[in-house]
């Protein structure tokens, strides 16, 4: 019933990618593959890779593209083509975006990249709120600024890359979670 069975949620930290992934999952029945979640799991381990990953997270930096790509590919190559999936927090650098596109093309998986466009002010405000409610340690103001800078340096070119494909949808994110979800579903022909 859907033209796409693979979605990738893009946006700044605090743009609500996780929330929107969950809501899209509810409507479509597709699983969410959250790279951030996997990184946080790895960071909890007392191992070389665990320590490295924890250090990256604590400093508000992005994972090296090859590591993020490895986890992404690990998910994709184990999917049957009839299984759909929603990727949250994947392809935050241009090489990852190209890899994503190439992998989807090779597997003949029609995908849609959904970019939630949110202003920096809203991002900072939301993340500070999240810090109070969830107590996430990567959420202090300095780390947020670092993450935004990383975002502009690294993630912006990835988003521009997706924009150049026909598999791209931009959604205005300075609205309520419900309004954004409705917009996404409407444009995907889900309601």
Secondary structure, 3 states (H helix, E strand, C coil): CCCCCEEEEEECCCCCHHHHHHHHHHHHCCEEEEHHHHHHHHHCCCCHHHHHHHHHHHCCCCCCHHHHHHHHHHHHCCCCCCCCEEEECCCCCHHHHHHHHHHHHHHCCCEEEEEEECCHHHHHHHHHHHHHHHCCHHHCHHHHHHHHHHHHHHHHHHHHHHHCCCCEEEEECCCCHHHHHHHHHHHCCCC
